Amino acid sequence: MFTFLSARRFHGLVAFASFALLGVAFYMEYQMGLEPCPLCMLQRIVFLCVGVASLLSSLTGSSSARKFLSWIVVVMSLTGAALAIRHLYLQSLPADELPACLPGLSYMFDVFPWQEIMQAMIMGTGECGDVVWTFLSISIPGWTLVAFAGMALINIVIALTTRKKTMRW
């Protein structure tokens, strides 16, 4: 029986939303001139991973693969939500309590070991505390938190309701 609101269509919608949000992020960077901080870069990577996993799930015919990919998307979305919460926390700090600003990522990739770069990116820097854009009084990491939470909830529902199809002979 064909249902319009199938798990495949929801995963297609999540993939589209992830790629659309990446498009908005690139628009904000290259057209609006907003320089992304390290936490923004990590959240972009998570959106890309969520989009790819959701796209794969929307293209597969296997319900067990779809269920597995749903849980993968849940874990990635919760990771993205944690990064967004860290970002919002840094934005709530007074200027004198913010972590020190670091050199640019390209310089860090040339000089520092990758473990230190990842730690610095996850912990955030002083520029992560800047609120450079808002919509409805919510900053960029606030909106990414909403998106990650929605993607996690959709995929939890998909993972819990996806059943294996039994073959009837």
C-alpha positions in Angstrom: 0.0 0.0 0.0 1.4 3.4 -1.0 1.5 6.0 1.7 2.5 9.6 1.0 4.2 10.0 4.4 6.6 7.1 4.1 10.0 6.8 5.9 11.7 7.2 2.5 10.0 10.5 1.8 10.8 11.8 5.3 14.5 10.9 4.8 14.4 12.6 1.4 13.0 15.7 3.2 15.7 15.5 5.9 18.4 15.2 3.2 16.9 18.2 1.3 16.7 20.3 4.5 20.3 19.4 5.4 21.6 20.4 2.0 19.4 23.5 2.0 20.8 24.6 5.3 24.3 24.1 4.0 23.4 26.3 1.1 22.2 29.0 3.5 25.4 28.7 5.4 27.5 29.2 2.3 25.3 32.1 1.2 25.8 33.7 4.6 29.5 33.2 4.3 30.2 34.2 0.7 27.4 36.7 0.0 26.7 38.2 3.4 30.4 38.1 4.5 29.8 36.3 7.8 33.0 34.3 8.7 32.2 30.9 10.2 33.8 30.1 13.6 35.2 26.6 14.3 31.9 25.4 15.9 30.0 26.6 12.8 32.4 24.6 10.6 31.8 21.4 12.7 28.0 21.9 12.6 28.3 22.2 8.8 30.2 18.9 8.7 27.4 17.3 10.8 24.7 18.7 8.4 26.6 17.2 5.5 26.8 13.8 7.2 23.1 13.9 8.1 22.2 14.8 4.6 24.3 12.0 3.0 23.0 9.4 5.4 19.4 10.6 4.9 19.8 10.6 1.1 21.2 7.0 1.2 18.2 6.0 3.4 15.7 7.6 1.0 17.3 5.7 -1.9 17.4 2.3 -0.3 14.6 -0.2 -0.5 15.7 -2.1 2.6 13.8 -1.3 5.7 16.5 -2.7 7.9 19.1 -0.5 6.2 16.7 2.5 6.6 16.3 1.7 10.3 20.1 1.5 10.8 20.6 4.8 8.9 17.9 6.4 11.0 19.8 5.6 14.2 23.0 6.9 12.5 21.2 10.2 11.7 19.9 10.3 15.3 23.4 10.1 16.7 24.8 12.6 14.3 21.9 15.0 14.9 22.4 14.7 18.7 26.1 15.4 18.1 25.2 18.5 16.1 22.7 19.6 18.8 25.4 19.3 21.4 27.7 21.5 19.3 24.9 24.0 18.9 24.3 24.0 22.7 28.0 24.6 23.3 27.9 27.4 20.8 24.8 29.0 22.5 26.6 28.7 25.8 29.6 30.5 24.5 27.3 33.2 23.1 25.8 33.7 26.6 29.1 34.3 28.3 30.3 37.8 29.0 33.2 39.0 26.8 35.8 38.6 29.5 35.0 34.9 30.1 35.2 33.8 26.4 38.0 31.5 25.4 40.9 33.1 23.6 40.7 33.6 19.8 42.9 31.3 17.8 44.6 31.7 14.5 42.7 30.8 11.3 42.0 27.2 10.5 44.2 27.1 7.5 47.2 28.2 9.6 46.2 25.7 12.4 46.1 22.8 9.8 49.6 23.7 8.7 51.1 24.0 12.2 49.1 22.1 14.9 48.5 18.3 15.2 44.9 17.3 14.3 44.1 16.3 17.9 44.7 19.9 19.1 42.8 21.3 16.2 39.7 19.1 16.9 39.9 20.0 20.6 40.1 23.7 19.8 37.2 23.4 17.4 34.9 21.6 19.8 35.7 23.8 22.8 35.2 26.9 20.7 37.0 30.2 20.5 36.3 33.8 21.3 34.8 34.4 17.9 32.2 31.6 18.6 30.8 34.0 21.3 29.9 36.7 18.7 26.3 36.9 17.7 26.6 38.1 14.1 23.1 37.4 12.8 19.6 36.7 14.2 16.2 35.9 12.9 13.2 36.3 15.3 15.8 37.1 18.0 17.4 33.6 17.6 21.0 33.4 16.5 22.5 30.9 14.0 23.3 28.2 16.5 19.8 28.5 18.0 18.4 27.7 14.6 20.8 24.9 14.0 19.7 23.5 17.4 16.1 23.6 16.2 17.0 21.8 12.9 19.1 19.1 14.6 16.4 18.5 17.2 13.8 18.2 14.5 16.0 15.8 12.5 16.7 13.7 15.5 13.0 13.5 16.4 11.9 12.5 12.9 14.6 9.8 12.8 13.7 8.4 16.2 10.1 8.0 15.0 11.3 6.4 11.8 13.7 4.0 13.6 11.0 3.0 16.1 8.2 2.5 13.6 10.2 0.8 10.7 9.4 -2.8 10.6 11.1 -5.5 8.6 9.0 -6.7 5.8 8.3 -10.4 5.9 8.3 -12.4 2.8 5.1 -14.3 2.0 5.4 -17.3 -0.2 
